């Protein structure tokens, strides 16, 4: 019995010794261990840069009477159950749900002390924001072409042969070919995943300098954080401004925003996490939707080139590399674009149920902030219902 106890104590001691060594070797794992899956508040542990609000705010119309009939509209949840929207929001721990049509707020629901002015991390919705900024940099010729090699803007990467043939378009399409391990497959895999590493590291440059190439650039789509992070680094190099400064001057101040937005860095004066650390209020997030509904215009001024808006949210003849959900959403230029049924709508999406849905056919914008979301894709049904257009979920 004493021998068994001694062996057990030795194993426990060895485990903690190994864990201690591992945390010294890879310091970011301490954050992974402490915070695990990021929440709405996790962004606060990182340095932030601010994109300041507009000098003059735009205000959506708020009718005296809202469309409370939406509470009882049946939508499908992640288990393909047909339930009232009110239950859908409750089950998904949805903290903000705003439906805007023709510049009028028709329906809004809040929970847990949230309001339309609560600053919230939209996680991967940040990817769509860096897509907008890249379009701006092309328009002002800070970036010459999407066919340019990434090393043309970030010479430091020339020391890693993995980057030799990667273009900006490869990054924008998530076809860089760079190795990336997602967080799916259990606790251990999630702990050591690249998803966790790039979210929690305080030195993204060091991590990027070591990454390997596993596919020929431009050939294989893999959803990953590396590509949009590299685009943020490119933007900083090409413009001489931080992502927050450039986004502020060229987008955020130009569209009537009421509140400051923030971008999370890996360290003070470091790289911006343009893959998953953009914080915004719901009412201002909706103004990004309004900008795109209006083909890049705000009050008659062309803020984002119309051609860039069209390129970003239309796949055209391109064969989709992804097909998420019943609506078969394809990832294109860092936006999610449904390919099933009556096309035309699109979305910026982040984990735990963060959404900006845009439907040009009905002039509808929907913003959702959630703790985990209820799944599926109820937004098209809502937008078509409000417009009096027919809608039915696909069978099977």
C-alpha positions, 0 to 999 in steps of 0.5 A, a space after each residue: 500500500 505504501 509503495 502504491 501511495 509513493 508511486 501515486 505521489 510521484 505521478 502527481 508531482 511529475 504531472 505538476 512539474 511537467 505542467 509548470 515546465 509547459 507553462 514556462 515554455 508556452 506562457 500563453 497557455 496560462 491564459 488558456 488555462 485561466 479563461 478557456 473559451 473567451 466570453 464577452 468580457 475576456 477582451 478586457 485582459 488585452 491592451 486596446 486601441 480605440 476607433 473614435 466615434 463620428 462627430 455627428 451621429 446618425 439615429 435610426 427611427 424608433 416607431 412608437 409601436 414595435 412589431 411584437 408579433 415577432 415574439 410568436 413567429 416560429 423559427 427553427 433552432 439548432 435542433 431543427 425544432 420550430 419554436 417561437 422567436 421569443 423562446 429562440 432568444 431565451 434558449 440562446 441566451 441572446 442579450 441583444 436582438 435588434 431588427 431594423 428595416 428601412 432605417 426603422 427599429 421595428 423590434 428589439 429585445 435585451 437581457 442581462 443588463 445589455 442595451 443597444 449601447 453595450 460594448 461587446 466583442 463580436 469575435 470573428 465578426 472582426 474578420 468582416 471589418 478587416 475586409 472592409 478596411 482592406 477594400 479602403 486601402 485598395 481604393 486609396 492605393 496604400 495597397 496596390 493589388 490583391 495579387 501582391 505577395 504578402 512579403 511585399 508589405 511584411 518583409 520580415 516574413 521573407 525569412 520563413 519560406 512558407 510565405 513566399 507565394 502567398 498573396 493578399 487575395 489568398 489571405 482574403 479568401 482564407 486559402 493561404 495554405 498555412 497550417 492551422 489547428 482548430 479547437 474542435 475535438 475535445 478539451 486537450 485538442 482545444 487547449 493546444 489548438 492554434 485557435 487558442 494560441 492566436 487568441 491568447 498569445 501576447 506575441 503574434 509576430 513570433 507565432 506567425 514567423 514559425 508557421 508552416 505551409 501545408 497546402 499550395 496557396 490558393 488551392 484549399 480553403 480552411 477557416 482560420 485566424 492566421 489569414 485575417 491577422 496577417 491582413 491586419 499586419 499588412 494594413 498597418 505596414 501599408 498605411 503607416 497607421 494602426 488598424 484602429 486609426 485607419 478604421 476610424 478615419 476611413 470607416 468609423 467616423 464616416 458613418 454616423 457612429 454614436 460610440 467608440 469601438 475598440 480593437 484588441 492587441 496582443 501587446 502594447 503597440 503590438 499587432 491587432 487581433 483582426 480575427 476575433 477582437 473587435 468590440 462594438 455596440 449593437 446600434 453602431 454595428 447596425 450602421 455597418 449593415 446600413 453602409 453595405 445596404 447602401 452600397 458603401 454610401 453614407 448621406 450621399 458620400 461614397 465611403 466604401 467603394 461600391 465595387 468593393 461591396 459588390 465583390 465582397 458579398 457576391 460570389 458570382 461564378 466562383 465555386 463555393 469552398 464552404 457550405 454552412 447550414 441549410 442555407 449553405 453559407 459560403 465564406 467569401 472575402 471574410 463574409 458569410 454568404 448563403 447559396 441556398 434558395 433566394 440569394 442576396 443576403 449575407 452576414 458577419 458572424 462570430 462565435 457564441 452567436 454574434 451576428 450582423 445580418 443584412 438583406 438587401 431584398 427587404 432592406 433589413 438589418 438584424 444584430 444579435 449579441 448572445 452568450 452562445 446562441 440557439 443555432 440555425 439561421 432564423 434571420 431570413 425568415 424574419 426579414 421576409 415575414 416583415 416584408 410580406 414575402 413568402 418563405 419556407 425552410 428547405 425540406 429534408 
